[in-house]
Amino acid sequence: KVVQDDTLLPKVAEVLLKNAVAGEPWAVKELIDRLDGKAFQATSIENPDGTPIMGLKVTFVEGNEDN
């Protein structure tokens, strides 16, 4: 059941801020995520020697009906 109480959000925000100021890592992370947005997570595919792969070819094949 959703509770419609306009006083809850300020109370929750106050608890979050107090915990962030106290140095609680989870609260600091949540606050930063809300203010700056979540950090972009990039995925890179590299050669075994660490150099970037310059081209990538994707080939689709028929599936095996036994699997």
C-alpha positions, 0 to 999 in steps of 0.5 A: 500500500502506498502511503500519501504523506507529504512529510515523509520525503523531507524526513528521508532526505534529512536522514540521508544527509545526516548519514552522508555528513557522518561519513557513511559510505552508502549515504555518500554514494546515494547522495552523489548518485542523486546529485551528479547521476550514476557514473558511466560504466564502460566496457572495453574489449582489448587484445591480450597485449592491452591494445584496442581491437580495431575491428570486430566481426560478429557472425550469427550461426544457426543454433543446434536443435539438440540443445 
